[in-house]
Amino acid sequence: MSQVKPLILSPTGSERRAEEAALQSGGPAVLVDLLGVTAWAVSDPDLLRRLLTDSRVSKDPRQHWPDYPERIVGRWPLDVWVTADNMFTAYGPDHRRLRRLVSPAFTTRRVNALLPGVERITTELLDAVAAVPPGEPVDLRAALAYPLPVRVISELMGLPEDMAADFARRVNGIFDTTLTAEQATANTVAFHELLAALVARKRAEPGDDMTSVLIAARDEEGDGSRLTETELVDTLLLVVSAGHETTTNLLDHAIAALLAHPEQLALVRSGGVSWGEVIEEALRYEAPAAHLPLRYAVSDIPLPDGGVIRAGEPILAAYAAAGRHPRVHGESAGRFDVTRVHKEHLAFGHGPHYCLGAPLARAEAAIALPALFDRFPNIRLAVPAEELDAVPSLIANGHQALPVLPHGA
């Protein structure tokens, strides 16, 4: 790699705006220190879009990252993001095989079938918010943005209620990038034990859920030709984790941005801008996953500025910086603007690894956001927007809490 000193990314997520500016001004790809691993962070939207569809870019460290496993497994706090054996870390035919097994859960028909449940859960959660006495703040991340997608993914995957707290704890550990390597490993081990217990329970008592479908796919072919036991468990880890976090951060940031810009909220309420436009601008303005590790160069990849990503070097998709890139969105790139004509973003990725859950995330937001703002016409933030603290993660992009006064002052 180049001898240029890498930009150190804060594990707390607290320096995101300064890091984004450094990435955007540093060129199409910038060397970064990712908790001890040097990688090429790509924030230029055009280059990132090309790399996400380039066959010279892999997500399989077993084939294409020379540092793996000796320098990574058990030694790097983010190793679960590259060691898990599922479609997230697969390349070529293996990726297509694993994705085909999961994709039926997120078809348009399946998502539409989930919508009445989304509406029901949203109403129940907002009923609880409405019961809070006037003048008393409510943490909307904890009261709506988090429990809505968690309950939806739990119903989809058939997660038992008595396991909910344990799943929440382990998913938080996956996204908490302030953990040491030892703490992260312990969390991953505990997560795998929890998932193994879920699989055992579902094998004994199958249900009408995606976990049971995946188990059946595994067990129908006893030799693991469709799905190995490790792939089964790690696929559940991927879907459960993504289902807990991505939509939570979308709702969190959309609500916070609208409350911080009351004139834009008024425009939306008047019908001047659709909720679909709000959702896309929120995704552009604050990508739910700021950075997503990792990809690897299969062969040398020349860069537009004359640099080269050498074969075997890791690549970090910098989705948040790409969404706010001034080369695409001009001087207003860092401003939330629901009237923006062009809201292009890569918040859900692009190409073969495009997020399967994107339609469900958008659908949940399209139900929850208008329901919230219709129910509470006087809602406002309980603290200034600048006092909202980021979750401790360089991957997840959300707030630790979102305190609001639902009934107004």
C-alpha positions as CSV (number, residue, x, y, z in Angstrom):
1,M,0.0,0.0,0.0
2,S,0.9,3.7,-0.3
3,Q,3.2,5.1,2.4
4,V,0.7,7.9,3.0
5,K,-0.4,8.0,6.6
6,P,-4.0,6.6,6.8
7,L,-6.9,8.6,8.1
8,I,-7.8,7.1,11.5
9,L,-11.6,6.5,11.7
10,S,-13.0,7.0,15.2
11,P,-14.6,3.9,16.6
12,T,-17.2,6.1,18.4
13,G,-18.7,7.6,15.3
14,S,-18.4,11.0,17.0
15,E,-16.0,12.5,14.3
16,R,-18.1,11.5,11.3
17,R,-18.6,15.0,9.7
18,A,-14.8,15.7,9.8
19,E,-14.0,12.3,8.5
20,E,-16.4,12.6,5.7
21,A,-14.9,16.0,4.7
22,A,-11.4,14.4,4.7
23,L,-12.6,11.5,2.6
24,Q,-14.3,13.7,0.1
25,S,-11.4,16.1,-0.3
26,G,-8.8,13.3,-0.3
27,G,-9.7,11.8,-3.7
28,P,-11.9,9.0,-5.0
29,A,-10.3,6.5,-2.6
30,V,-8.4,7.3,0.6
31,L,-6.4,5.1,2.9
32,V,-7.9,4.7,6.3
33,D,-7.1,3.0,9.6
34,L,-10.0,0.8,10.4
35,L,-9.3,-0.2,14.0
36,G,-5.8,-1.4,13.0
37,V,-6.6,-2.6,9.5
38,T,-5.5,-0.3,6.6
39,A,-8.1,-0.1,3.9
40,W,-9.1,2.0,0.9
41,A,-12.2,4.0,1.8
42,V,-14.2,4.9,-1.3
43,S,-16.6,7.9,-1.0
44,D,-16.7,9.0,-4.6
45,P,-20.2,7.9,-5.7
46,D,-19.2,7.1,-9.3
47,L,-16.2,5.0,-8.3
48,L,-18.1,3.3,-5.5
49,R,-20.9,2.4,-7.8
50,R,-18.4,0.9,-10.3
51,L,-16.6,-1.1,-7.7
52,L,-19.8,-2.5,-6.2
53,T,-20.5,-4.2,-9.6
54,D,-16.8,-4.9,-10.6
55,S,-15.9,-8.6,-10.8
56,R,-12.4,-7.6,-9.7
57,V,-13.9,-6.8,-6.3
58,S,-14.7,-9.7,-3.9
59,K,-16.3,-9.9,-0.5
60,D,-14.7,-13.3,0.4
61,P,-11.6,-12.9,2.6
62,R,-10.9,-16.6,2.4
63,Q,-10.1,-16.3,-1.3
64,H,-8.9,-12.7,-1.7
65,W,-7.4,-11.2,1.6
66,P,-3.9,-12.3,2.3
67,D,-4.1,-11.1,6.0
68,Y,-7.0,-13.5,6.6
69,P,-7.2,-15.4,8.9
70,E,-3.9,-15.2,10.7
71,R,-3.9,-11.5,11.4
72,I,-7.6,-11.0,11.7
73,V,-9.6,-13.8,13.4
74,G,-9.7,-13.1,17.2
75,R,-7.3,-10.2,16.8
76,W,-9.5,-7.5,15.0
77,P,-12.6,-6.1,16.8
78,L,-14.5,-6.3,13.5
79,D,-13.6,-9.8,12.5
80,V,-17.3,-11.0,12.7
81,W,-17.9,-8.7,9.7
82,V,-15.5,-10.8,7.6
83,T,-15.5,-14.2,9.2
84,A,-19.3,-14.9,9.1
85,D,-20.0,-17.5,6.5
86,N,-23.1,-16.1,4.6
87,M,-24.0,-14.2,1.5
88,F,-22.5,-11.0,3.0
89,T,-19.0,-12.5,2.8
90,A,-19.5,-14.6,-0.3
91,Y,-18.3,-14.1,-3.9
92,G,-19.4,-15.4,-7.3
93,P,-21.4,-18.7,-7.4
94,D,-21.5,-19.0,-3.6
95,H,-23.0,-15.6,-3.2
96,R,-25.7,-16.4,-5.8
97,R,-26.5,-19.7,-4.1
98,L,-26.9,-18.1,-0.6
99,R,-28.8,-15.1,-1.8
100,R,-31.3,-17.3,-3.6
101,L,-32.2,-19.0,-0.4
102,V,-32.9,-15.8,1.5
103,S,-34.5,-13.6,-1.3
104,P,-38.0,-15.3,-1.2
105,A,-38.5,-13.6,2.3
106,F,-38.2,-10.2,0.7
107,T,-40.2,-10.4,-2.5
108,T,-42.7,-7.7,-3.3
109,R,-45.5,-10.1,-2.5
110,R,-43.9,-11.1,0.8
111,V,-43.3,-7.5,1.8
112,N,-46.9,-6.5,1.0
113,A,-48.1,-9.3,3.1
114,L,-46.2,-7.9,6.0
115,L,-47.6,-4.4,5.8
116,P,-50.8,-5.0,7.8
117,G,-48.6,-6.2,10.6
118,V,-46.4,-3.1,10.3
119,E,-49.5,-0.9,10.6
120,R,-50.7,-2.8,13.6
121,I,-47.3,-2.6,15.4
122,T,-47.0,1.1,14.5
123,T,-50.4,1.8,16.0
124,E,-49.6,-0.1,19.2
125,L,-46.3,1.7,19.7
126,L,-47.8,5.1,19.0
127,D,-50.6,4.4,21.5
128,A,-48.0,3.9,24.1
129,V,-46.4,7.2,23.1
130,A,-49.8,9.0,23.3
131,A,-50.2,7.7,26.9
132,V,-47.2,9.7,28.1
133,P,-48.4,12.8,30.0
134,P,-48.0,16.2,28.3
135,G,-44.6,17.8,29.0
136,E,-42.9,14.5,29.6
137,P,-40.2,13.5,27.0
138,V,-40.2,10.3,25.1
139,D,-37.2,8.6,23.6
140,L,-38.6,7.8,20.1
141,R,-35.6,5.6,19.2
142,A,-36.5,3.3,22.0
143,A,-40.3,3.8,21.7
144,L,-40.7,3.6,17.9
145,A,-37.6,3.5,15.7
146,Y,-36.1,0.5,17.3
147,P,-39.1,-1.7,18.3
148,L,-41.0,-1.4,15.0
149,P,-38.4,-3.0,12.7
150,V,-37.3,-5.5,15.5
151,R,-40.8,-6.8,15.9
152,V,-41.3,-7.0,12.1
153,I,-38.1,-9.0,11.6
154,S,-38.9,-11.1,14.7
155,E,-42.2,-12.1,13.2
156,L,-40.6,-12.7,9.8
157,M,-37.9,-14.9,11.2
158,G,-39.9,-16.4,14.0
159,L,-37.8,-15.2,16.9
160,P,-39.3,-16.2,20.2
161,E,-40.3,-13.3,22.6
162,D,-38.2,-14.9,25.4
163,M,-35.1,-14.5,23.3
164,A,-35.7,-10.9,22.3
165,A,-33.6,-9.2,24.9
166,D,-30.7,-11.5,24.2
167,F,-30.9,-10.9,20.5
168,A,-30.9,-7.1,21.1
169,R,-27.9,-7.3,23.3
170,R,-25.9,-9.4,20.8
171,V,-26.9,-7.2,17.8
172,N,-25.8,-4.1,19.7
173,G,-22.4,-5.8,20.3
174,I,-22.1,-6.5,16.5
175,F,-22.4,-2.8,15.7
176,D,-20.5,-1.4,18.8
177,T,-17.1,-0.7,17.3
178,T,-15.7,0.5,20.7
179,L,-15.4,-3.1,21.9
180,T,-12.0,-4.7,22.3
181,A,-11.1,-7.8,20.2
182,E,-11.7,-9.9,23.2
183,Q,-15.1,-8.4,24.0
184,A,-16.2,-8.6,20.3
185,T,-15.1,-12.3,20.2
186,A,-17.1,-13.1,23.3
187,N,-20.1,-11.3,21.9
188,T,-19.9,-13.3,18.6
189,V,-19.5,-16.6,20.5
190,A,-22.6,-15.8,22.6
191,F,-24.5,-14.7,19.5
192,H,-23.7,-18.0,17.8
193,E,-24.8,-19.9,20.9
194,L,-28.1,-18.0,20.8
195,L,-28.7,-18.7,17.2
196,A,-27.8,-22.4,17.6
197,A,-30.5,-22.5,20.4
198,L,-33.0,-20.9,18.0
199,V,-32.2,-23.4,15.3
200,A,-32.6,-26.3,17.7
201,R,-36.0,-25.0,18.9
202,K,-37.2,-24.4,15.3
203,R,-36.1,-27.9,14.2
204,A,-38.1,-29.4,17.0
205,E,-41.1,-27.1,16.3
206,P,-41.0,-25.5,12.8
207,G,-43.2,-22.5,12.2
208,D,-44.4,-20.4,9.3
209,D,-41.3,-18.3,9.3
210,M,-38.0,-17.7,7.4
211,T,-35.9,-19.5,10.0
212,S,-37.9,-22.7,9.5
213,V,-37.6,-22.3,5.7
214,L,-33.9,-22.0,5.9
215,I,-33.6,-25.0,8.3
216,A,-35.7,-27.0,5.8
217,A,-33.4,-26.0,3.0
218,R,-30.4,-27.2,5.0
219,D,-32.0,-30.4,6.1
220,E,-33.5,-31.5,2.8
221,E,-29.9,-32.0,1.5
222,G,-28.1,-33.7,4.3
223,D,-24.7,-33.2,2.6
224,G,-24.9,-29.4,2.9
225,S,-24.9,-28.8,-0.8
226,R,-27.6,-26.2,-0.5
227,L,-26.7,-24.8,2.9
228,T,-24.2,-25.9,5.5
229,E,-24.9,-25.7,9.2
230,T,-22.4,-22.8,9.6
231,E,-24.0,-21.0,6.6
232,L,-27.4,-21.5,8.2
233,V,-26.4,-20.0,11.5
234,D,-24.4,-17.1,9.9
235,T,-27.3,-16.3,7.5
236,L,-29.6,-15.9,10.5
237,L,-26.9,-13.7,12.1
238,L,-26.9,-11.5,9.1
239,V,-30.6,-11.1,8.6
240,V,-31.4,-10.6,12.3
241,S,-28.6,-8.0,12.7
242,A,-29.6,-6.1,9.6
243,G,-33.2,-6.2,10.6
244,H,-32.5,-4.7,14.0
245,E,-30.3,-1.8,12.8
246,T,-30.9,-0.4,9.3
247,T,-34.5,0.6,9.5
248,T,-34.0,1.9,13.1
249,N,-31.4,4.4,11.9
250,L,-33.6,5.4,8.9
251,L,-36.5,6.2,11.1
252,D,-34.3,7.8,13.7
253,H,-32.7,10.2,11.3
254,A,-35.8,11.0,9.3
255,I,-37.7,12.0,12.4
256,A,-34.7,14.0,13.8
257,A,-34.2,15.8,10.5
258,L,-37.9,16.7,10.1
259,L,-38.1,18.0,13.6
260,A,-34.9,20.0,13.1
261,H,-36.4,21.6,10.0
262,P,-40.0,22.5,10.8
263,E,-40.5,24.4,7.6
264,Q,-39.8,21.2,5.6
265,L,-42.1,19.2,7.9
266,A,-44.9,21.7,7.2
267,L,-44.3,21.3,3.5
268,V,-44.6,17.5,3.8
269,R,-47.7,17.8,6.0
270,S,-49.3,20.1,3.4
271,G,-48.8,17.6,0.7
272,G,-46.2,19.6,-1.1
273,V,-43.6,16.8,-0.8
274,S,-44.3,13.1,-0.6
275,W,-43.2,10.8,2.2
276,G,-41.3,8.9,-0.4
277,E,-39.2,12.0,-1.1
278,V,-38.6,12.4,2.7
279,I,-37.4,8.8,2.9
280,E,-35.0,9.1,0.0
281,E,-33.5,12.4,1.3
282,A,-33.1,10.9,4.8
283,L,-31.2,7.9,3.2
284,R,-29.0,10.3,1.3
285,Y,-28.5,12.7,4.2
286,E,-27.7,10.0,6.8
287,A,-27.0,6.6,5.4
288,P,-28.0,4.0,8.1
289,A,-24.7,2.3,7.7
290,A,-21.9,4.9,7.5
291,H,-19.2,2.5,6.5
292,L,-19.6,-1.2,5.6
293,P,-16.6,-3.5,5.8
294,L,-15.1,-5.1,3.8
295,R,-14.3,-5.9,0.1
296,Y,-11.0,-7.0,-1.5
297,A,-9.3,-6.3,-4.8
298,V,-9.1,-9.6,-6.8
299,S,-6.6,-8.0,-9.1
300,D,-5.0,-4.5,-9.4
301,I,-7.6,-1.8,-9.8
302,P,-6.4,1.6,-11.3
303,L,-8.0,4.6,-9.7
304,P,-9.1,7.8,-11.5
305,D,-6.4,9.9,-9.8
306,G,-3.6,7.6,-10.9
307,G,-3.4,5.5,-7.8
308,V,-3.9,1.7,-7.7
309,I,-5.7,-0.6,-5.3
310,R,-3.4,-3.6,-5.4
311,A,-4.7,-7.2,-5.4
312,G,-5.5,-8.4,-1.9
313,E,-6.0,-4.9,-0.5
314,P,-9.2,-4.3,1.4
315,I,-11.8,-1.8,0.4
316,L,-14.3,0.1,2.7
317,A,-17.6,1.3,1.2
318,A,-18.1,4.8,2.7
319,Y,-21.8,5.1,2.2
320,A,-22.5,8.2,4.4
321,A,-19.7,10.2,2.8
322,A,-20.9,9.2,-0.7
323,G,-24.4,10.4,0.1
324,R,-23.2,13.8,1.1
325,H,-20.6,14.1,-1.7
326,P,-20.4,17.7,-2.9
327,R,-19.3,16.6,-6.4
328,V,-22.8,15.1,-6.9
329,H,-25.0,17.2,-4.6
330,G,-23.1,20.6,-4.7
331,E,-22.6,23.0,-1.9
332,S,-25.8,21.9,-0.2
333,A,-24.8,18.3,0.0
334,G,-24.6,18.5,3.8
335,R,-28.0,20.0,4.2
336,F,-31.3,18.1,4.7
337,D,-33.6,19.3,1.9
338,V,-36.7,17.3,1.0
339,T,-37.2,19.5,-2.1
340,R,-33.9,18.5,-3.5
341,V,-34.4,17.4,-7.1
342,H,-31.7,14.7,-7.2
343,K,-31.5,12.5,-4.1
344,E,-29.3,9.8,-5.5
345,H,-27.6,7.7,-2.8
346,L,-26.1,4.3,-2.2
347,A,-27.4,3.8,1.3
348,F,-28.6,0.2,0.5
349,G,-25.6,-0.6,-1.6
350,H,-25.6,-1.4,-5.3
351,G,-25.1,-4.4,-7.6
352,P,-25.0,-8.1,-6.5
353,H,-24.9,-7.3,-2.8
354,Y,-27.8,-4.7,-2.9
355,C,-29.7,-4.9,0.4
356,L,-32.5,-7.5,0.1
357,G,-34.4,-5.7,2.9
358,A,-34.4,-2.3,1.2
359,P,-38.1,-2.6,0.1
360,L,-39.2,-3.6,3.6
361,A,-37.2,-0.8,5.2
362,R,-38.8,1.8,2.9
363,A,-42.3,0.3,3.4
364,E,-41.9,0.4,7.2
365,A,-40.8,4.1,7.0
366,A,-43.6,4.9,4.6
367,I,-46.1,3.7,7.2
368,A,-44.5,4.8,10.4
369,L,-43.5,8.4,9.5
370,P,-46.9,9.7,8.4
371,A,-48.5,7.8,11.3
372,L,-46.3,9.5,13.8
373,F,-46.7,13.0,12.4
374,D,-50.4,12.7,11.9
375,R,-50.9,11.4,15.4
376,F,-48.8,14.1,17.0
377,P,-49.2,17.5,15.2
378,N,-47.3,19.4,17.9
379,I,-44.4,17.0,18.3
380,R,-40.9,18.6,18.8
381,L,-37.4,17.7,19.9
382,A,-36.9,17.8,23.6
383,V,-33.2,18.9,23.1
384,P,-31.4,20.9,20.5
385,A,-30.6,18.7,17.5
386,E,-26.8,19.3,18.0
387,E,-27.1,17.6,21.4
388,L,-28.2,14.2,19.9
389,D,-25.3,11.9,20.5
390,A,-24.2,9.2,17.9
391,V,-24.3,5.5,18.7
392,P,-20.8,4.3,19.5
393,S,-20.1,2.9,16.0
394,L,-18.2,3.7,12.9
395,I,-20.6,1.3,11.0
396,A,-24.1,2.1,12.4
397,N,-25.2,5.7,11.9
398,G,-27.9,6.6,14.4
399,H,-28.5,8.4,17.7
400,Q,-28.1,6.9,21.2
401,A,-31.5,8.4,22.0
402,L,-34.1,10.6,20.3
403,P,-35.9,12.6,23.0
404,V,-39.1,14.3,21.9
405,L,-42.1,16.0,23.4
406,P,-44.9,14.3,21.5
407,H,-47.6,16.7,22.7
408,G,-45.5,19.8,22.2
409,A,-44.3,22.2,24.9
